[in-house]
């Protein structure tokens, strides 16, 4: 079934390739035969290699960096063609309507138009309007090429400059019931590492060192350590093991950490081994993995609670988290801080059922790795899927912070929504 769906998508991609290819050739009629042949070989050679590469990346265990390069190239070129497509379709629809509405009349004698084609033969026209038609077609095709170049260039720049451009976000988190011993404490949050997407260890290390320079007393990691398999952490475990804090590093699992997207949702020995390896990896990193449970954090005789649940998502995302278990025996704690990967958990269960949760820390959205994020304004297409997708949100006395992620998934870059390390300062007012 998977092969059938991929083959169908491949046919669609090839049809789009052919459509764009013919439009470009028709638009550049003055190319010499040599130039046209060179373009033909380059166009179909590059597209053929990339399509074969996509099949290899999906069905074979090829080197991660090579797989990333192939998928990135496919993504960028496909986006460019999709931006071209509306202009080409507008032109063809315009021509079709013109032909259907043209009055039927006796065909006049053909006369030379006075211009040569790329092949050197003469072109004939039956009326001056046909010259305009060619001009409009060329204009729309070239406009489509320009529009296709915009996402190609911006997304390429997002790979070069945005993928590892880590940003420190400083947030004052006001908790009225906060014990005095915790006032002014710094907590760091990282989320969505997605180690299987990385291709630059030095840059990743730089991001971890930025976090450590902030000297937080606690660190929260809110899920998605990998893309599909625990083995993706092999080359980066030593880097993320450097993250430490005096009061501990607390972690949870995200939807990608269960292996569902590689092994499927049905139980299997391979999936279970992968999951056990995930649990061991958190332990090897020195992270305290919270599986529907809590920890009491004590400073100078005063306590707050750090709770963590397994993934709790809406729709197709797994809903495994058990907050009812995590809150057991926490009634005496004045402040409860919850780690829950998916921000939809906040409105889906936390707000209506658990008013004792003071603040929730989530990730998952990545801010779609595309958008605008300024001090007073932020926008991303992901806002139409997740009402809470980046930054701090409040509802009465309860708060939610959504971290836009340390890593990336799919598109190996970021445009406008940069990788984030959040530093919270706890305050009572």
C-alpha positions in Angstrom: 0.0 0.0 0.0 2.8 2.4 0.9 4.6 1.7 -2.4 1.3 2.2 -4.3 0.7 5.6 -2.7 4.2 6.7 -3.4 4.0 5.5 -7.0 0.8 7.5 -7.5 2.5 10.6 -6.0 5.5 10.0 -8.3 3.2 10.0 -11.4 1.7 13.3 -10.2 5.1 14.8 -9.7 6.2 13.7 -13.2 3.1 15.2 -14.8 3.9 18.5 -13.1 7.5 18.2 -14.2 6.4 17.7 -17.8 3.9 20.6 -17.7 6.5 23.0 -16.4 9.2 21.7 -18.8 7.0 22.3 -21.8 6.0 25.7 -20.6 9.6 26.8 -20.2 10.6 25.5 -23.6 7.7 27.3 -25.3 8.6 30.5 -23.5 12.2 30.6 -24.5 11.8 30.1 -28.3 15.1 31.8 -29.1 17.2 29.1 -27.5 19.5 27.3 -29.9 19.0 23.6 -30.5 22.1 23.0 -28.4 20.7 25.0 -25.5 17.3 23.2 -25.7 19.0 19.8 -25.7 21.2 20.8 -22.7 18.1 22.0 -20.8 16.3 18.8 -21.6 19.1 16.6 -20.3 19.6 18.7 -17.2 15.9 19.0 -16.4 15.1 15.3 -16.7 18.4 14.1 -15.3 18.1 16.1 -12.1 14.4 15.3 -11.6 15.0 11.6 -12.4 17.9 11.3 -9.9 15.9 13.1 -7.2 12.8 10.9 -7.6 14.9 7.7 -7.5 16.7 9.2 -4.5 13.3 9.7 -2.7 12.5 6.0 -3.2 15.9 5.0 -1.9 15.6 7.4 1.1 12.2 5.9 2.1 12.8 2.2 1.4 16.5 1.8 2.2 18.7 2.6 5.2 20.9 5.1 3.4 23.3 7.5 5.2 21.3 10.2 7.1 23.1 13.2 5.6 22.6 11.9 2.1 18.9 11.2 2.8 18.5 14.7 4.1 20.1 16.2 1.0 17.9 14.2 -1.3 14.7 15.1 0.5 15.6 18.7 0.8 16.3 18.9 -2.9 13.0 17.3 -3.7 11.2 19.6 -1.3 12.8 22.8 -2.7 12.2 21.9 -6.4 8.7 20.8 -5.7 7.8 24.0 -3.9 9.3 26.1 -6.8 7.2 24.2 -9.4 4.0 24.5 -7.3 4.5 28.3 -7.2 4.9 28.3 -11.0 1.9 26.2 -11.6 -0.9 28.8 -11.0 0.6 31.1 -13.6 0.9 28.3 -16.2 -2.7 27.2 -15.6 -4.0 30.8 -15.8 -2.3 31.1 -19.2 -3.7 27.8 -20.6 -7.2 28.6 -19.2 -7.0 32.0 -20.8 -6.0 30.5 -24.2 -8.7 27.9 -24.0 -11.5 30.5 -23.2 -10.2 32.6 -26.1 -10.4 29.8 -28.5 -13.8 28.7 -27.4 -15.3 32.2 -27.6 -13.5 33.2 -30.8 -16.1 33.8 -33.6 -16.1 31.2 -36.3 -15.0 32.8 -39.6 -13.4 31.9 -42.8 -9.7 31.4 -42.3 -7.7 34.2 -43.9 -4.7 33.6 -46.0 -1.6 33.0 -43.9 1.2 35.6 -44.1 4.7 35.4 -42.6 5.0 36.9 -39.1 8.5 37.9 -39.8 10.1 36.1 -36.9 12.0 32.9 -36.8 11.5 30.0 -34.3 14.3 28.3 -32.4 14.5 25.8 -35.2 15.1 28.5 -37.8 11.8 28.1 -39.7 9.3 30.9 -40.2 6.3 31.5 -37.9 2.9 32.5 -39.4 0.0 34.3 -37.8 -3.6 34.8 -38.9 -4.2 38.1 -37.0 -2.3 40.7 -34.9 -4.0 39.3 -31.7 -2.0 36.1 -31.9 1.2 38.1 -31.4 -0.3 39.5 -28.2 -1.3 35.9 -27.2 2.3 34.8 -27.5 3.5 37.8 -25.5 1.1 37.2 -22.7 2.0 33.6 -22.5 5.7 34.4 -22.3 5.0 37.0 -19.6 2.9 34.6 -17.5 5.5 31.8 -17.8 8.4 34.1 -16.9 6.3 35.5 -14.0 5.8 31.9 -12.9 9.5 31.3 -13.0 10.1 34.4 -10.9 7.5 33.3 -8.4 9.1 29.8 -8.3 12.4 31.4 -7.6 11.1 33.2 -4.5 10.4 30.1 -2.4 13.4 28.4 -3.8 15.7 31.2 -2.7 14.0 31.9 0.6 13.8 28.3 1.7 17.4 27.7 0.6 18.4 30.7 2.7 16.4 29.2 5.6 18.6 26.1 5.3 21.8 28.1 5.2 21.0 30.6 7.9 18.0 29.5 9.9 18.4 25.8 10.7 21.0 26.3 13.5 20.4 30.0 14.3 19.5 29.3 18.0 17.6 32.1 19.8 17.4 32.6 23.5 13.8 33.6 24.6 13.7 35.1 28.0 10.3 34.8 29.7 9.2 36.0 33.1 6.8 33.4 34.5 4.6 34.8 37.2 3.3 32.2 39.7 1.4 33.9 42.6 1.7 30.8 44.8 5.4 30.3 44.2 7.3 29.6 47.4 9.9 32.3 48.2 12.8 29.9 47.9 12.1 29.5 44.2 11.7 33.2 43.4 14.2 34.3 40.7 15.0 30.7 39.8 15.9 30.0 36.1 14.5 27.1 34.2 15.5 26.3 30.6 13.2 24.6 28.1 14.2 22.8 24.9 11.9 20.8 22.8 11.7 18.8 19.5 15.4 18.0 19.0 14.7 15.6 16.1 18.2 14.3 16.1 17.7 12.3 12.9 17.4 15.5 10.9 20.8 17.1 12.0 23.7 17.3 9.7 26.0 19.7 11.6 27.4 18.5 14.9 29.4 21.6 15.6 26.3 23.9 15.2 24.3 21.6 17.5 27.0 21.8 20.1 26.9 25.5 19.8 23.2 25.5 20.7 23.8 23.3 23.7 26.6 25.6 24.9 24.3 28.6 24.6 21.9 26.9 26.9 24.6 26.0 29.5 25.9 29.6 29.5 22.5 30.6 31.0 23.2 28.5 34.0 19.6 27.3 34.7 18.8 25.6 38.0 16.5 23.1 36.1 16.0 22.1 32.5 12.8 20.8 30.9 12.9 18.8 27.6 9.4 18.5 26.2 9.6 15.6 23.8 10.6 14.4 20.2 14.2 13.4 20.8 14.2 11.6 17.4 12.2 11.4 14.1 11.5 7.7 14.0 14.1 5.5 15.6 16.1 5.7 18.8 19.3 4.9 16.9 19.2 8.4 15.4 20.6 9.7 18.7 23.8 7.7 18.3 25.9 10.5 16.9 24.5 13.2 19.2 24.1 11.5 22.5 27.5 12.9 23.8 26.4 16.4 22.9 23.0 16.4 24.6 24.4 14.6 27.6 26.3 17.8 28.4 22.9 19.4 29.4 22.8 19.4 33.2 21.4 21.5 36.0 21.7 21.6 39.8 18.1 20.6 40.4 17.9 18.2 37.4 17.0 17.7 33.8 13.4 16.5 33.4 12.1 15.0 30.1 9.0 13.5 28.5 8.3 11.7 25.3 6.8 13.2 22.1 4.7 11.6 19.4 7.9 10.7 17.4 9.6 9.0 20.3 7.4 5.8 20.2 8.5 4.5 16.8 4.9 4.5 15.5 5.9 6.3 12.3 8.4 3.6 11.4 7.1 0.4 13.0 3.4 1.2 12.9 0.9 1.3 15.8 0.5 -2.5 16.1 2.6 -4.1 18.8 5.8 -5.8 17.6 9.1 -7.0 19.0 11.0 -4.5 16.9 8.9 -1.6 18.1 9.2 -2.7 21.7 13.0 -2.9 21.5 13.2 0.5 19.9 11.0 1.9 22.8 13.2 0.2 25.4 16.2 1.8 23.7 14.5 5.2 24.0 14.0 4.8 27.7 17.7 3.8 28.1 18.8 6.8 26.0 17.1 9.2 28.3 18.8 7.5 31.3 22.2 7.6 29.5 21.7 11.3 28.8 21.1 11.9 32.5 17.5 13.0 32.0 14.8 12.1 34.5 12.1 10.8 32.2 8.6 11.4 33.6 6.1 8.8 32.4 2.8 10.0 33.8 4.4 10.8 37.1 5.8 13.7 39.1 8.8 14.8 41.1 9.0 17.0 44.2 11.6 19.7 43.9 12.8 20.9 47.4 14.7 24.1 48.0 15.3 25.4 51.6 12.5 23.2 52.9 9.9 24.4 50.4 8.6 22.4 47.5 7.0 22.6 44.1 6.0 19.8 41.7 7.3 19.0 38.2 4.9 16.7 36.4 5.3 14.9 33.2 2.9 12.9 31.0 3.3 10.8 27.9 2.1 12.2 24.6 -1.5 13.4 24.6 -2.5 14.7 21.2 -5.7 15.4 19.2 -6.7 13.6 16.0 -4.1 11.2 14.5 -1.6 11.9 17.3 -1.3 9.3 20.1 -3.2 10.0 23.2 -1.3 8.0 25.8 -0.7 10.6 28.6 -2.4 10.0 32.0 -2.5 13.2 33.8 -4.7 11.6 36.5 -1.7 9.5 37.4 0.8 12.3 37.3 -1.2 14.5 39.8 -1.6 11.7 42.4 -0.4 12.8 45.8 0.3 16.4 44.7 -2.6 18.2 46.4 -0.2 19.8 49.0 2.1 21.3 46.4 1.6 25.1 46.0 2.8 25.1 42.4 2.6 22.4 39.8 4.6 22.7 36.5 3.5 20.2 33.8 5.5 18.9 30.9 3.2 17.8 28.1 4.5 17.6 24.5 1.4 18.6 22.5 -0.2 22.1 23.3 -3.6 20.8 22.3 -3.6 19.0 25.7 -4.0 22.4 27.4 -7.5 23.1 26.0 -8.4 19.4 25.5 -8.0 18.3 29.1 -5.9 20.5 31.4 -8.1 23.7 31.4 -11.4 21.9 31.9 -10.3 19.2 34.4 -7.1 20.2 36.1 -7.3 23.8 37.4 -4.5 23.0 39.9 -1.9 22.9 37.1 -0.3 26.4 37.2 1.9 26.2 34.1 2.2 23.8 31.2 5.3 23.5 29.0 4.9 22.2 25.4 6.5 22.0 22.0 5.4 19.9 19.0 4.3 22.7 16.5 7.8 23.9 15.5 6.0 27.1 14.5 5.8 25.2 11.2 9.4 26.4 10.8 8.0 29.3 8.8 6.4 32.6 9.6 7.1 35.8 11.4 7.9 36.2 15.1 8.5 39.6 16.5 8.2 41.0 20.0 4.6 42.3 19.5 3.5 40.2 16.5 3.7 36.6 15.4 2.2 34.6 12.5 2.6 31.2 11.0 0.3 29.0 9.0 0.3 26.6 11.9 -1.9 29.0 13.9 -4.8 27.7 11.8 -4.2 24.2 13.2 -3.1 25.0 16.8 -4.6 28.1 18.5 -1.5 28.0 20.9 1.5 27.5 18.7 4.4 29.7 20.0 5.1 31.7 23.2 3.1 32.3 26.4 -0.7 31.9 26.7 -2.9 32.6 29.7 -6.3 31.5 30.8 -7.3 32.7 34.2 -4.6 31.6 36.6 -3.3 28.9 34.3 -0.5 29.4 31.7 0.9 27.6 28.7 4.3 28.1 27.0 4.9 26.6 23.6 8.5 26.3 22.6 9.0 26.3 18.8 11.7 23.6 18.9 15.5 23.1 18.9 15.6 21.0 15.7 13.7 20.6 12.5 11.7 18.0 10.7 11.0 17.6 7.0 12.3 20.9 5.7 15.8 21.2 7.1 15.7 24.9 7.8 13.7 27.7 9.3 12.4 30.9 7.8 11.3 33.5 10.4 10.6 31.0 13.1 14.1 30.2 14.4 15.2 27.4 16.7 14.5 28.3 20.3 16.0 27.9 23.8 13.6 29.3 26.4 14.9 30.7 29.7 12.2 31.2 32.4 12.6 33.3 35.4 10.2 32.4 38.1 8.5 35.2 40.0 5.6 35.7 42.4 4.5 39.1 41.0 
